Amino acid sequence: MKSRERSAWLDEPLAIYTQLMSPQVETQYGTIEGEQRQAHSVFRAIPYARPPVGALRFRAPEPPESWQGVRPGREFGPSAMQGAVFAPGVAAEGAQSEDCLYLNVFTPCADQGKRPVLFWIHGGAFTVGSASAPLYDGGRLAESADVVVVTINYRLGALGYLAFGEAGERWGAVDNRGQHDQIAALRWVQANIERFGGDPCNVTLFGESAGGTAVSLLLATPSARGLFARAIVQSGTGPLKLPTAEQAEASGVAMLRALELGKGQYERLRDVPTATLMRAQASVEDNAVGWPHFNPVLDRALLPAQPAELLASGRGSSVPLILGTNRDEWNLFALMSMGDWNKPLGDAEAIASIERKLPADAAGAGAQLLDAYRSSRSARGLAHGNRALLRALEGDLRFRIPSLRFAEHYQKLQPATYVYLFCYESPALGGALGACHALELPFVFGTYESPAQEKFAGAGDTVVALSTAMMQAWTRFAAAEQPAASALPAWARYDLERRPTLELAAESRLVDDAYGEERRAWTGIF
């Protein structure tokens, strides 16, 4: 064999080996190189928009610039700038930057295989969080059912959600920039995901907390129609009604005051150094009443009417939906004031604390709620001291009841609506956390072995089995609209007569109107 022939004979397997070890995909904007893992590849830090810096700060995202050569995609891109930490483990680690509009793709094979795509939006009260968290590693989920997983960063806090209203339009600013970013990422997926083995016609949104709220809002956003086929909302806030930009103006006024700028000088925020802007945001967060402090608002570009109206009128989407919350949501946030966890609290003080959080027209309902929850929790052998009841009420006020109101509204538009209640209890702190906020995440992603999760989620056969069941249910829903798993009971659609709810726990079960006495206690209040 001639040397030239021998060289050609060796080159082909060498090229294949190199491709397997460092997979490359040619996107619409250039070639990205990823990392080959055991049974999937991951491509990190793919730009889906131009960096929103300089004159582009506060503007809608623009398409990314093309690049020459091969772009490395083995390391995560920077996270969005982070606001105040309000619960353990929520803030991003590593680099932060205004240049944060990157996504990551986890795929069994970049072979144009048209697999279902799951598109993840992280939580963090619209002020913290990152797609690069080990908790959101999509590799095991991708491998579990031959699906493609996409995780994204988007602008947060003042950079993503400070509202300017019509005043901002004069100098190119838009409201709800984080929502614009999510739509830009979805459009990137439509144009490019087939090259990574995904099906652009079969995209399922899923997100938790603020990410779940964002998913709910994308359902109501007219310009997002057609960009996804299904949706999963985990511990969202059921946003059927949003504040207007004018109603959210207090945060803008506070930002100007913190920066010693005059009334209405919002345009000057474009030139404020990033660190200075974040210090001003921290000042607003420290002094604002209510939580969280930067939220989506009504705006003419994306959300020109209330979400309930947009959905009912058909201007939003009516795709199949899974929606649910965790039984003890607020326990995670209460860790920030752990010193008060078991401090004695009388009924009168507990009722007054509840009343302060209720709508103005619900005065006098605190005692009714406290009694209903005490009866419900004590009958189930759950913590039912006044401090524990306040945490249960706070979590349901912010998450479960709004989510159920959203489900009640949505199932009239789309019968394929499924509701769950996550009841598995964390072993952390001797079980004090219960089924707290964010506890379902390592089960959905199969990342219960990632750092700190053994203490938070636990370990052993029960954890593996519940995670396997949840991954199966989520991915089968993404593939065929019917959430199902071999270890779970048949999951019935939600209706207002039976209210079938899947309780996800060590022993999962389908029940009618889960914790119904607690839900009914809110009738006429929220």
VOVEX-34051 format. One record per residue (C-alpha): residue in one letter; y, x, z; residue number from 0. Coordinates in pm, 1 decimal, decimal comma, padded with zeros to 6 digits, always signed. Layout:
BEGIN
a;Y;X;Z;NUM .
...
end
This chain:
BEGIN
m;+00000,0;+00000,0;+00000,0;0 .
k;+00337,4;+00136,3;-00099,2;1 .
s;+00588,2;+00199,1;+00180,4;2 .
r;+00831,8;-00060,0;+00040,3;3 .
e;+00555,8;-00323,6;+00030,3;4 .
r;+00446,1;-00230,3;+00384,7;5 .
s;+00808,0;-00266,3;+00502,2;6 .
a;+00840,8;-00613,7;+00347,3;7 .
w;+00505,4;-00712,5;+00496,7;8 .
l;+00627,5;-00613,8;+00844,5;9 .
d;+00977,4;-00756,2;+00809,4;10 .
e;+00872,3;-01122,6;+00792,6;11 .
p;+00682,3;-01144,0;+01124,8;12 .
l;+00950,5;-00928,0;+01286,1;13 .
a;+01216,2;-01174,5;+01170,8;14 .
i;+01008,4;-01465,4;+01301,1;15 .
y;+00959,0;-01289,6;+01635,0;16 .
t;+01331,6;-01220,9;+01662,8;17 .
q;+01409,6;-01584,5;+01581,4;18 .
l;+01168,5;-01701,1;+01851,8;19 .
m;+01311,9;-01466,2;+02109,6;20 .
s;+01675,0;-01535,2;+02017,8;21 .
p;+01689,0;-01868,3;+01835,3;22 .
q;+01987,5;-01927,6;+01612,9;23 .
v;+02133,3;-02251,3;+01479,2;24 .
e;+02399,9;-02284,9;+01214,0;25 .
t;+02642,5;-02553,0;+01330,8;26 .
q;+02927,8;-02711,8;+01139,3;27 .
y;+03159,2;-02437,6;+01271,2;28 .
g;+02938,5;-02129,5;+01277,8;29 .
t;+02608,7;-01984,8;+01396,5;30 .
i;+02518,7;-01996,3;+01765,8;31 .
e;+02249,4;-01782,7;+01925,7;32 .
g;+02056,7;-01922,4;+02220,1;33 .
e;+01788,1;-01822,4;+02464,3;34 .
q;+01419,1;-01894,2;+02422,6;35 .
r;+01251,4;-02012,3;+02741,3;36 .
q;+00887,2;-02112,4;+02795,6;37 .
a;+00874,5;-02435,1;+02592,1;38 .
h;+01236,8;-02495,4;+02503,2;39 .
s;+01552,1;-02320,1;+02390,2;40 .
v;+01895,0;-02340,8;+02547,3;41 .
f;+02224,2;-02286,4;+02364,0;42 .
r;+02518,3;-02248,0;+02603,8;43 .
a;+02895,2;-02247,7;+02571,5;44 .
i;+02917,7;-02414,9;+02231,5;45 .
p;+03282,2;-02507,7;+02168,2;46 .
y;+03324,0;-02873,2;+02076,4;47 .
a;+03704,9;-02861,0;+02064,5;48 .
r;+03985,2;-02607,4;+02048,3;49 .
p;+04087,9;-02462,5;+02384,8;50 .
p;+04343,3;-02712,5;+02528,6;51 .
v;+04587,4;-02442,3;+02630,4;52 .
g;+04953,0;-02367,9;+02561,5;53 .
a;+05106,5;-02636,4;+02343,6;54 .
l;+04770,3;-02822,2;+02344,8;55 .
r;+04776,9;-02879,9;+02721,0;56 .
f;+04783,9;-03256,4;+02787,8;57 .
r;+04710,6;-03334,5;+02421,8;58 .
a;+04401,9;-03499,7;+02275,9;59 .
p;+04128,6;-03248,2;+02188,3;60 .
e;+04135,2;-03098,9;+01839,9;61 .
p;+03827,9;-02986,7;+01641,1;62 .
p;+03708,7;-02634,2;+01722,7;63 .
e;+03791,3;-02342,4;+01499,5;64 .
s;+03515,4;-02194,9;+01286,0;65 .
w;+03387,0;-01845,6;+01362,0;66 .
q;+03228,4;-01566,8;+01161,9;67 .
g;+02903,5;-01396,2;+01247,9;68 .
v;+02675,1;-01505,5;+01530,3;69 .
r;+02831,3;-01643,8;+01846,1;70 .
p;+02640,3;-01559,9;+02166,6;71 .
g;+02526,5;-01866,1;+02356,6;72 .
r;+02325,5;-01717,2;+02640,6;73 .
e;+02590,3;-01756,3;+02913,0;74 .
f;+02772,2;-02069,7;+03027,2;75 .
g;+03136,6;-02115,0;+02937,3;76 .
p;+03405,2;-02152,1;+03203,4;77 .
s;+03416,6;-02468,5;+03411,0;78 .
a;+03722,8;-02690,0;+03413,7;79 .
m;+03985,5;-02607,5;+03673,9;80 .
q;+03867,6;-02747,9;+04008,0;81 .
g;+04048,4;-02965,3;+04260,0;82 .
a;+03991,0;-03010,4;+04632,0;83 .
v;+03634,4;-03010,3;+04763,8;84 .
f;+03556,8;-03348,5;+04920,7;85 .
a;+03181,3;-03313,9;+04983,9;86 .
p;+02931,0;-03027,6;+05018,9;87 .
g;+02807,1;-02871,2;+04697,6;88 .
v;+03029,8;-03055,0;+04451,9;89 .
a;+03260,8;-02777,1;+04330,2;90 .
a;+03171,3;-02553,0;+04038,5;91 .
e;+03073,6;-02192,4;+04088,8;92 .
g;+03181,7;-01907,2;+03862,4;93 .
a;+03471,9;-01882,0;+03620,6;94 .
q;+03722,6;-02163,4;+03581,9;95 .
s;+03970,4;-02200,3;+03300,2;96 .
e;+04179,3;-02448,8;+03106,4;97 .
d;+03969,4;-02321,6;+02816,0;98 .
c;+03667,9;-02528,3;+02924,2;99 .
l;+03567,8;-02759,9;+02640,0;100 .
y;+03212,1;-02635,7;+02589,2;101 .
l;+02873,4;-02802,4;+02580,9;102 .
n;+02515,1;-02685,3;+02623,4;103 .
v;+02203,0;-02794,3;+02435,6;104 .
f;+01848,5;-02782,7;+02572,7;105 .
t;+01591,8;-02849,9;+02301,1;106 .
p;+01212,6;-02818,6;+02263,6;107 .
c;+01272,9;-02684,4;+01913,6;108 .
a;+01566,2;-02659,9;+01673,1;109 .
d;+01356,0;-02797,4;+01388,3;110 .
q;+01546,0;-03110,2;+01279,0;111 .
g;+01277,3;-03312,6;+01458,3;112 .
k;+01504,0;-03612,4;+01533,9;113 .
r;+01420,6;-03637,7;+01902,1;114 .
p;+01599,4;-03873,1;+02141,9;115 .
v;+01916,9;-03714,7;+02280,5;116 .
l;+02032,6;-03749,1;+02642,0;117 .
f;+02404,0;-03671,9;+02682,1;118 .
w;+02502,8;-03581,5;+03040,8;119 .
i;+02847,6;-03630,1;+03200,7;120 .
h;+02873,9;-03464,1;+03542,3;121 .
g;+03037,4;-03619,1;+03846,7;122 .
g;+03295,5;-03494,6;+04093,5;123 .
a;+03563,2;-03763,2;+04141,3;124 .
f;+03724,2;-03651,6;+03811,8;125 .
t;+03851,7;-03340,0;+03993,8;126 .
v;+03552,1;-03106,9;+04044,4;127 .
g;+03210,9;-03031,0;+03897,2;128 .
s;+03058,6;-02849,4;+03602,6;129 .
a;+02781,0;-02876,9;+03346,3;130 .
s;+02670,5;-02525,8;+03442,5;131 .
a;+02543,0;-02630,7;+03787,4;132 .
p;+02173,7;-02535,5;+03828,4;133 .
l;+02114,6;-02897,5;+03928,4;134 .
y;+02192,0;-03003,4;+03568,7;135 .
d;+01964,0;-02756,7;+03392,8;136 .
g;+01816,5;-02975,4;+03121,6;137 .
g;+01514,4;-02760,7;+03041,5;138 .
r;+01246,2;-02942,0;+03240,2;139 .
l;+01377,6;-03282,0;+03133,1;140 .
a;+01374,3;-03171,8;+02767,5;141 .
e;+01018,3;-03044,5;+02795,7;142 .
s;+00892,8;-03345,0;+02992,4;143 .
a;+00913,5;-03587,5;+02701,6;144 .
d;+01015,5;-03388,9;+02392,3;145 .
v;+01383,3;-03485,7;+02410,0;146 .
v;+01711,4;-03299,4;+02358,2;147 .
v;+01951,5;-03274,4;+02651,7;148 .
v;+02324,6;-03208,2;+02609,2;149 .
t;+02552,6;-03129,6;+02905,4;150 .
i;+02930,9;-03103,2;+02875,2;151 .
n;+03242,9;-02987,7;+03053,4;152 .
y;+03561,7;-03194,8;+03026,5;153 .
r;+03913,0;-03166,4;+03166,8;154 .
l;+03952,6;-03268,6;+03530,6;155 .
g;+04225,2;-03344,7;+03782,9;156 .
a;+04585,2;-03334,3;+03668,5;157 .
l;+04490,7;-03153,5;+03347,9;158 .
g;+04245,6;-03429,6;+03257,7;159 .
y;+04375,9;-03745,4;+03421,0;160 .
l;+04740,7;-03722,8;+03527,4;161 .
a;+04892,3;-04027,3;+03355,5;162 .
f;+05218,4;-04006,0;+03160,7;163 .
g;+05216,8;-04344,8;+02991,1;164 .
e;+05450,4;-04406,5;+02698,0;165 .
a;+05681,0;-04129,1;+02817,6;166 .
g;+05414,0;-03873,6;+02729,8;167 .
e;+05373,2;-03999,8;+02376,1;168 .
r;+05718,0;-03865,9;+02286,6;169 .
w;+05599,2;-03508,0;+02331,0;170 .
g;+05235,0;-03548,5;+02226,1;171 .
a;+05066,1;-03605,3;+02560,8;172 .
v;+04785,5;-03859,6;+02595,6;173 .
d;+04640,3;-04019,9;+02905,0;174 .
n;+04268,9;-04009,4;+02992,8;175 .
r;+04228,9;-03665,7;+02839,0;176 .
g;+03891,4;-03620,9;+03005,2;177 .
q;+03770,7;-03936,4;+02830,0;178 .
h;+03908,2;-03807,3;+02498,7;179 .
d;+03711,3;-03486,2;+02559,7;180 .
q;+03388,0;-03679,4;+02614,1;181 .
i;+03437,5;-03868,4;+02288,1;182 .
a;+03508,6;-03541,6;+02105,6;183 .
a;+03181,4;-03401,9;+02241,8;184 .
l;+02995,7;-03714,5;+02127,5;185 .
r;+03141,8;-03672,3;+01779,6;186 .
w;+03026,9;-03310,5;+01779,0;187 .
v;+02678,7;-03436,8;+01865,7;188 .
q;+02688,8;-03682,7;+01576,6;189 .
a;+02772,5;-03402,4;+01334,6;190 .
n;+02550,7;-03123,8;+01471,3;191 .
i;+02266,5;-03234,6;+01697,1;192 .
e;+02016,5;-03284,6;+01414,8;193 .
r;+02027,5;-02907,6;+01360,9;194 .
f;+01904,6;-02868,6;+01720,2;195 .
g;+01615,9;-03111,3;+01673,3;196 .
g;+01797,1;-03422,8;+01796,2;197 .
d;+01854,6;-03765,5;+01643,9;198 .
p;+02225,7;-03852,3;+01616,2;199 .
c;+02128,7;-04219,9;+01582,7;200 .
n;+01950,5;-04216,5;+01917,8;201 .
v;+02189,9;-04082,0;+02181,5;202 .
t;+02168,2;-04202,0;+02542,6;203 .
l;+02464,7;-04143,4;+02770,8;204 .
f;+02387,4;-04068,9;+03133,3;205 .
g;+02615,0;-03965,0;+03415,6;206 .
e;+02652,3;-03977,3;+03792,2;207 .
s;+02942,6;-04067,7;+04022,2;208 .
a;+03261,5;-04001,0;+03822,6;209 .
g;+03028,9;-03923,3;+03531,8;210 .
g;+02868,1;-04264,8;+03576,1;211 .
t;+03212,1;-04424,2;+03584,2;212 .
a;+03297,5;-04235,0;+03265,7;213 .
v;+02982,9;-04373,3;+03100,7;214 .
s;+03084,7;-04727,3;+03201,5;215 .
l;+03427,9;-04670,0;+03049,2;216 .
l;+03278,5;-04533,9;+02727,3;217 .
l;+03087,9;-04861,9;+02701,6;218 .
a;+03424,6;-05039,4;+02704,3;219 .
t;+03606,3;-04795,0;+02472,5;220 .
p;+03643,4;-04930,9;+02117,5;221 .
s;+03665,7;-04584,5;+01956,4;222 .
a;+03336,6;-04479,2;+02118,8;223 .
r;+03134,7;-04756,6;+01952,5;224 .
g;+02853,5;-04623,6;+01738,1;225 .
l;+02845,7;-04283,0;+01908,5;226 .
f;+02553,6;-04374,0;+02138,0;227 .
a;+02263,1;-04617,9;+02149,3;228 .
r;+02192,6;-04656,6;+02522,5;229 .
a;+02349,8;-04575,5;+02857,4;230 .
i;+02248,8;-04488,2;+03214,4;231 .
v;+02500,4;-04517,5;+03499,3;232 .
q;+02406,2;-04345,7;+03825,5;233 .
s;+02627,9;-04423,9;+04126,6;234 .
g;+02928,6;-04519,4;+03918,0;235 .
t;+03214,7;-04730,6;+04046,3;236 .
g;+03175,2;-05027,3;+03811,9;237 .
p;+03525,4;-05007,4;+03661,3;238 .
l;+03586,3;-05358,2;+03527,3;239 .
k;+03955,6;-05320,3;+03610,6;240 .
l;+04172,7;-05008,2;+03590,0;241 .
p;+04526,8;-04930,8;+03702,7;242 .
t;+04796,5;-04905,2;+03438,9;243 .
a;+04969,0;-04573,9;+03377,8;244 .
e;+05274,9;-04721,1;+03548,5;245 .
q;+05070,2;-04810,8;+03855,8;246 .
a;+04933,4;-04455,5;+03863,2;247 .
e;+05283,1;-04307,6;+03839,6;248 .
a;+05286,2;-04209,8;+04208,7;249 .
s;+05062,4;-03910,2;+04137,4;250 .
g;+05296,3;-03792,5;+03861,5;251 .
v;+05600,4;-03828,8;+04084,6;252 .
a;+05418,5;-03633,2;+04354,4;253 .
m;+05330,2;-03357,9;+04104,7;254 .
l;+05694,4;-03323,3;+03999,5;255 .
r;+05805,3;-03312,5;+04361,2;256 .
a;+05548,8;-03043,7;+04444,8;257 .
l;+05676,0;-02835,5;+04151,6;258 .
e;+06041,5;-02899,5;+04241,1;259 .
l;+06103,4;-03064,2;+03905,0;260 .
g;+06343,2;-03349,9;+03846,0;261 .
k;+06258,9;-03713,3;+03787,2;262 .
g;+06082,4;-03771,8;+03455,9;263 .
q;+06055,9;-03401,6;+03364,1;264 .
y;+05688,9;-03430,9;+03277,3;265 .
e;+05724,5;-03233,1;+02954,7;266 .
r;+05799,1;-02922,3;+03160,4;267 .
l;+05446,5;-02940,2;+03302,8;268 .
r;+05323,5;-02786,4;+02976,6;269 .
d;+05484,8;-02455,6;+03070,3;270 .
v;+05382,6;-02435,1;+03436,1;271 .
p;+05132,7;-02151,1;+03500,0;272 .
t;+04780,9;-02276,7;+03563,0;273 .
a;+04763,7;-02146,9;+03920,4;274 .
t;+05096,9;-02308,7;+04005,1;275 .
l;+04987,1;-02638,4;+03854,7;276 .
m;+04664,5;-02632,4;+04057,5;277 .
r;+04856,8;-02565,1;+04378,8;278 .
a;+05071,2;-02869,2;+04303,4;279 .
q;+04758,0;-03074,6;+04239,4;280 .
a;+04618,8;-02961,8;+04574,2;281 .
s;+04940,3;-03075,2;+04742,3;282 .
v;+04904,9;-03418,8;+04581,9;283 .
e;+04540,5;-03443,6;+04686,5;284 .
d;+04623,9;-03342,4;+05044,5;285 .
n;+04896,7;-03603,1;+05081,3;286 .
a;+04780,0;-03893,8;+04866,4;287 .
v;+04656,1;-04218,2;+05015,8;288 .
g;+04315,6;-04325,9;+04888,8;289 .
w;+04035,5;-04144,2;+04707,9;290 .
p;+03998,8;-04011,3;+04443,0;291 .
h;+04350,5;-03916,7;+04335,3;292 .
f;+04324,3;-03870,5;+03955,9;293 .
n;+04155,6;-04154,3;+03770,4;294 .
p;+04122,7;-04308,1;+03425,5;295 .
v;+04393,2;-04565,1;+03352,6;296 .
l;+04470,6;-04823,6;+03088,2;297 .
d;+04620,3;-04660,6;+02781,3;298 .
r;+04699,3;-04769,7;+02429,5;299 .
a;+04485,3;-04502,3;+02261,8;300 .
l;+04145,6;-04552,6;+02430,6;301 .
l;+04156,9;-04843,5;+02674,2;302 .
p;+04424,4;-05088,4;+02555,8;303 .
a;+04293,9;-05369,7;+02779,7;304 .
q;+04091,1;-05400,3;+03098,3;305 .
p;+03725,4;-05290,3;+03056,9;306 .
a;+03599,0;-05639,9;+03143,1;307 .
e;+03810,7;-05786,7;+02862,9;308 .
l;+03713,4;-05519,2;+02610,0;309 .
l;+03343,3;-05571,0;+02681,9;310 .
a;+03360,3;-05951,1;+02675,9;311 .
s;+03556,9;-05953,7;+02350,0;312 .
g;+03302,7;-05734,7;+02172,7;313 .
r;+03544,1;-05447,2;+02120,1;314 .
g;+03331,9;-05223,7;+02341,9;315 .
s;+02959,4;-05151,6;+02319,9;316 .
s;+02673,8;-05370,9;+02438,1;317 .
v;+02388,2;-05123,1;+02427,4;318 .
p;+02087,5;-05138,2;+02665,3;319 .
l;+02181,3;-05015,3;+03012,4;320 .
i;+02023,3;-04876,6;+03330,0;321 .
l;+02254,5;-04894,9;+03629,1;322 .
g;+02201,2;-04818,1;+03995,6;323 .
t;+02321,1;-04665,1;+04319,0;324 .
n;+02179,6;-04493,6;+04627,1;325 .
r;+02123,4;-04688,5;+04947,4;326 .
d;+02329,1;-04458,3;+05173,3;327 .
e;+02592,7;-04324,8;+04933,1;328 .
w;+02866,4;-04243,4;+05184,4;329 .
n;+02653,7;-04024,6;+05411,5;330 .
l;+02719,1;-03724,4;+05187,0;331 .
f;+03097,0;-03760,2;+05207,5;332 .
a;+03083,4;-03821,8;+05582,9;333 .
l;+02945,1;-03470,0;+05626,1;334 .
m;+03302,9;-03345,5;+05588,3;335 .
s;+03373,5;-03505,8;+05927,6;336 .
m;+03035,7;-03438,7;+06087,1;337 .
g;+03192,5;-03415,1;+06431,7;338 .
d;+03240,3;-03793,2;+06429,0;339 .
w;+02888,0;-03870,6;+06304,5;340 .
n;+02752,9;-04012,2;+06631,4;341 .
k;+03074,7;-04047,4;+06833,1;342 .
p;+03075,0;-04381,0;+07019,8;343 .
l;+03271,2;-04654,9;+06843,4;344 .
g;+03333,3;-05003,7;+06976,3;345 .
d;+03306,7;-05319,9;+06768,3;346 .
a;+03681,5;-05385,8;+06768,0;347 .
e;+03759,4;-05035,9;+06639,2;348 .
a;+03479,9;-05056,1;+06380,3;349 .
i;+03606,0;-05392,7;+06253,7;350 .
a;+03961,7;-05260,9;+06231,2;351 .
s;+03837,4;-04960,2;+06032,1;352 .
i;+03660,6;-05190,8;+05786,8;353 .
e;+03962,5;-05416,6;+05753,5;354 .
r;+04185,4;-05123,6;+05651,0;355 .
k;+03966,1;-05063,1;+05346,9;356 .
l;+03932,2;-05421,7;+05226,9;357 .
p;+04158,0;-05599,5;+04976,4;358 .
a;+04466,5;-05754,7;+05131,9;359 .
d;+04335,0;-06107,4;+05077,5;360 .
a;+04010,9;-06033,1;+05267,5;361 .
a;+04167,5;-06011,2;+05613,4;362 .
g;+03928,2;-06123,0;+05883,9;363 .
a;+03609,4;-06036,2;+05692,4;364 .
g;+03534,1;-05717,0;+05884,3;365 .
a;+03334,1;-05882,2;+06163,1;366 .
q;+03124,2;-06078,0;+05912,2;367 .
l;+03038,6;-05762,3;+05717,9;368 .
l;+02957,2;-05560,9;+06029,7;369 .
d;+02723,1;-05832,6;+06159,2;370 .
a;+02546,3;-05873,6;+05824,6;371 .
y;+02483,0;-05500,4;+05788,2;372 .
r;+02373,1;-05460,7;+06151,3;373 .
s;+02115,7;-05736,3;+06105,9;374 .
s;+01993,7;-05595,4;+05774,3;375 .
r;+01970,7;-05232,5;+05880,7;376 .
s;+01814,7;-05295,9;+06221,2;377 .
a;+01547,9;-05521,8;+06066,2;378 .
r;+01450,6;-05235,3;+05833,4;379 .
g;+01440,6;-04973,8;+06107,2;380 .
l;+01747,1;-04794,3;+05968,5;381 .
a;+02036,3;-04648,3;+06166,0;382 .
h;+02256,3;-04937,3;+06280,6;383 .
g;+02509,3;-04797,8;+06525,5;384 .
n;+02868,2;-04874,4;+06434,4;385 .
r;+02929,9;-04530,2;+06280,5;386 .
a;+02621,4;-04567,8;+06060,0;387 .
l;+02725,6;-04918,5;+05960,2;388 .
l;+03073,5;-04799,8;+05864,1;389 .
r;+02916,3;-04537,8;+05638,5;390 .
a;+02689,3;-04799,1;+05480,2;391 .
l;+02981,4;-05036,2;+05423,6;392 .
e;+03203,4;-04761,7;+05280,0;393 .
g;+02934,3;-04656,0;+05033,8;394 .
d;+02870,1;-05010,7;+04920,1;395 .
l;+03241,3;-05088,8;+04893,1;396 .
r;+03298,1;-04790,5;+04664,6;397 .
f;+02970,6;-04777,9;+04471,1;398 .
r;+02700,9;-05044,1;+04508,1;399 .
i;+02902,3;-05365,8;+04508,4;400 .
p;+03128,4;-05261,9;+04215,7;401 .
s;+02817,0;-05149,0;+04027,4;402 .
l;+02647,9;-05483,3;+04086,0;403 .
r;+02961,1;-05664,8;+03970,3;404 .
f;+02946,9;-05454,7;+03653,1;405 .
a;+02576,8;-05542,9;+03607,8;406 .
e;+02651,0;-05913,0;+03659,7;407 .
h;+02916,2;-05895,8;+03388,7;408 .
y;+02721,6;-05674,1;+03150,1;409 .
q;+02385,2;-05853,8;+03154,6;410 .
k;+02556,7;-06156,4;+02999,6;411 .
l;+02640,3;-05934,2;+02700,7;412 .
q;+02315,8;-05735,8;+02690,3;413 .
p;+01996,2;-05881,1;+02842,6;414 .
a;+01835,4;-05534,4;+02836,5;415 .
t;+02011,1;-05438,3;+03160,0;416 .
y;+01806,2;-05275,8;+03435,5;417 .
v;+01912,7;-05217,7;+03797,3;418 .
y;+01773,3;-04972,2;+04053,0;419 .
l;+01838,5;-04880,8;+04415,4;420 .
f;+01744,9;-04524,2;+04511,4;421 .
c;+01594,9;-04534,0;+04862,6;422 .
y;+01418,4;-04198,1;+04896,4;423 .
e;+01548,7;-04022,5;+05209,2;424 .
s;+01661,0;-03659,9;+05221,9;425 .
p;+01485,1;-03442,5;+05481,9;426 .
a;+01811,7;-03256,5;+05548,5;427 .
l;+01964,3;-03270,2;+05896,8;428 .
g;+01657,6;-03434,8;+06039,4;429 .
g;+01682,2;-03722,0;+05794,0;430 .
a;+02040,8;-03812,9;+05887,8;431 .
l;+02155,9;-03816,2;+05524,2;432 .
g;+01917,4;-04092,3;+05424,8;433 .
a;+01936,5;-04187,2;+05054,5;434 .
c;+02280,8;-04035,1;+05011,9;435 .
h;+02508,7;-03984,9;+04712,6;436 .
a;+02377,9;-03738,8;+04449,0;437 .
l;+02026,7;-03724,2;+04598,9;438 .
e;+01869,5;-03870,3;+04285,1;439 .
l;+01999,2;-03585,7;+04066,2;440 .
p;+01723,2;-03327,0;+04124,0;441 .
f;+01467,9;-03602,5;+04059,4;442 .
v;+01626,4;-03708,5;+03729,2;443 .
f;+01651,9;-03349,7;+03602,4;444 .
g;+01337,4;-03216,3;+03766,4;445 .
t;+01547,9;-02944,6;+03931,2;446 .
y;+01416,8;-02996,1;+04284,6;447 .
e;+01325,0;-02625,2;+04289,9;448 .
s;+01680,7;-02507,0;+04219,6;449 .
p;+01884,5;-02338,5;+04496,8;450 .
a;+01922,5;-02543,7;+04818,4;451 .
q;+01729,5;-02840,0;+04679,5;452 .
e;+01421,5;-02781,8;+04894,8;453 .
k;+01633,9;-02870,4;+05198,5;454 .
f;+01827,2;-03149,5;+05025,2;455 .
a;+01558,8;-03317,9;+04812,4;456 .
g;+01252,4;-03185,7;+04986,0;457 .
a;+00934,3;-03037,5;+04843,3;458 .
g;+00572,0;-03128,9;+04794,9;459 .
d;+00364,0;-03383,3;+04606,4;460 .
t;+00588,3;-03681,0;+04686,4;461 .
v;+00894,1;-03508,1;+04541,5;462 .
v;+00706,9;-03400,3;+04228,5;463 .
a;+00563,3;-03748,4;+04177,6;464 .
l;+00895,9;-03929,7;+04217,7;465 .
s;+01072,5;-03683,7;+03990,3;466 .
t;+00801,2;-03717,4;+03726,0;467 .
a;+00829,9;-04096,3;+03741,0;468 .
m;+01208,8;-04094,6;+03711,9;469 .
m;+01207,2;-03847,5;+03423,7;470 .
q;+00950,7;-04064,7;+03246,6;471 .
a;+01154,2;-04380,7;+03301,5;472 .
w;+01479,3;-04223,4;+03185,0;473 .
t;+01327,7;-04058,9;+02875,8;474 .
r;+01119,4;-04361,8;+02772,0;475 .
f;+01433,0;-04570,7;+02796,8;476 .
a;+01605,4;-04317,4;+02571,7;477 .
a;+01318,2;-04330,5;+02325,3;478 .
a;+01238,9;-04701,7;+02316,4;479 .
e;+01480,3;-04902,2;+02536,7;480 .
q;+01211,3;-04992,6;+02792,1;481 .
p;+01226,9;-04783,2;+03111,4;482 .
a;+00871,0;-04729,1;+03225,4;483 .
a;+00652,3;-04473,9;+03399,5;484 .
s;+00285,8;-04466,3;+03484,8;485 .
a;+00361,3;-04442,8;+03859,3;486 .
l;+00625,7;-04717,4;+03862,3;487 .
p;+00585,0;-05096,6;+03861,9;488 .
a;+00694,9;-05284,1;+03551,4;489 .
w;+01076,0;-05284,0;+03553,2;490 .
a;+01210,5;-05632,2;+03479,6;491 .
r;+01550,8;-05696,2;+03326,5;492 .
y;+01830,5;-05791,4;+03563,0;493 .
d;+01928,9;-06156,6;+03580,4;494 .
l;+02143,6;-06353,1;+03823,6;495 .
e;+01864,0;-06580,9;+03938,1;496 .
r;+01608,4;-06326,9;+04065,2;497 .
r;+01816,4;-06004,6;+04051,4;498 .
p;+01506,0;-05783,5;+04006,3;499 .
t;+01580,2;-05432,3;+04133,3;500 .
l;+01359,1;-05124,9;+04121,1;501 .
e;+01362,6;-04952,5;+04459,7;502 .
l;+01293,8;-04585,9;+04385,7;503 .
a;+01130,6;-04417,5;+04683,8;504 .
a;+00816,0;-04236,8;+04797,4;505 .
e;+00647,3;-04570,6;+04724,1;506 .
s;+00858,9;-04740,3;+04459,2;507 .
r;+00853,3;-05117,6;+04420,9;508 .
l;+01023,6;-05393,3;+04224,3;509 .
v;+01194,6;-05643,5;+04453,6;510 .
d;+01411,2;-05946,7;+04395,8;511 .
d;+01769,4;-05906,4;+04518,3;512 .
a;+01721,2;-05577,2;+04706,0;513 .
y;+01916,2;-05578,5;+05033,0;514 .
g;+02036,4;-05921,9;+04929,3;515 .
e;+02180,8;-06011,6;+05268,9;516 .
e;+02416,7;-05714,6;+05238,3;517 .
r;+02514,1;-05806,1;+04882,7;518 .
r;+02577,3;-06168,0;+04977,4;519 .
a;+02801,1;-06064,7;+05266,0;520 .
w;+03055,4;-05941,5;+05009,5;521 .
t;+03079,6;-06277,1;+04829,9;522 .
g;+03442,7;-06381,4;+04813,9;523 .
i;+03557,0;-06041,8;+04945,4;524 .
f;+03495,2;-05810,1;+04650,0;525 .
end
